[in-house]
Amino acid sequence: MLLKQNRFFSIISIGCTAVTITFVMVVYMVYDLRTTDMAPEMFRSRMIYSGQGYSYRTIDHSNASGGMSEHTAHVLFDSLLGVDLVTYYTSLVKYPCSALSDGADKRRTVRFADATWFKVMKYNFISGRAFGKEEFDAQRKVAVISEQTARELFHTMDAVGRDIQVNFLSYRVVGVVANVSSLFTKAYSEIWLPLSVSSNKVYDDGSNGLRGNYLAILVRSRKSSETEVAKAVDKRVNQLNSSQPDFIFNLDGYRKHTQEMFFQNKEISAPLVFALLIAILLIIPAINISGLMQSQIRHRAAEIGVRKAYGASKWVVLNQLLTENFVLTLIGGMLGLLFSYVALFLSQLWLLGGADITSGSLGLTGRMLLRPSVFVVVLLMCLLFNILSVFVPAWLASRKVITDAIKGE
């Protein structure tokens, strides 16, 4: 009845709420999609990323260069206390790739990874399997490829056992995984190869074998903290440096997942920044809606006075006004959620993109977006916005003297 009686007010209220919730949910979903534990990156909340490190000559700080070799990585990170899993990998590279049957080269994204990579990253294997430790240690030229790569190279999903050429070297396909969205910046690739066959694990011998292109991902145990793991790694770094007086190796920090995805600076808290942004997006529109609600409640002062005259307490009146406005807010919130999905799809590369992300590889799916947590958050945002916008006017209206309320004063 209120929607019909006050159509203009209802349209304005629902529209303002929809716009507000749209902006709030876009901000929330950008943060959520980059940080929430989600396959294949199921351990995001416990992941710690190493820097690449750098080394230099102890005497005069000469021969300085960035990078971490295979030996250095294993010395620093293997069998650490408080760490459940550790894996090693390299940054993404683009290599010419082809199937031996057609010989047509196309540059594809390649990731060299350790045998434990597929324990840290939970891929959906369509066929075949991951390469194992035995193959890794034996430096066998095997590969795991994505579903799209299998279709484009072999025109079928049944690619296990076939050979592909990557950077003019032949590899045997042992597994095919479902396409991975490049939103998962660490798990993403089109082809995964054993790190043991990488040709540039150590750049040269001019730094006692310290330099290379290794990176590490640690999955800490639930009972340990980032600080405890960092202290354990620092101890390993000191032991490494004490064992070779000619060179010093520095590991340029460790970052948990939110720091890796946003700012990459320990002095800036990504959760705090996003929380403040959401608060601003909620509070400013709520103040404007509050003034509109004050005017609307003033027109209903006589009705409120009659209700109080028949025994309604101030809490009953307050609850009535909050409930009525929550219905409007909920309608606007559902529209806002719908608009936020549209905005996210239309601007996904701008909102979610990065150096290694392209529009064709983002691959946002309903499974990623239509999750229960998203609906819970939008409901909470609607409730919070409702309280911020109407509580003060409703509280003042509920405390009015009956005679003043009936007279509309």
Summary of the structure (lengths in Angstrom):
residues: 409
radius of gyration: 28.9
end to end distance: 24.4
largest distance: 92.1
contacts: 1328
relative contact order: 0.18
helix: 50%
strand: 19%
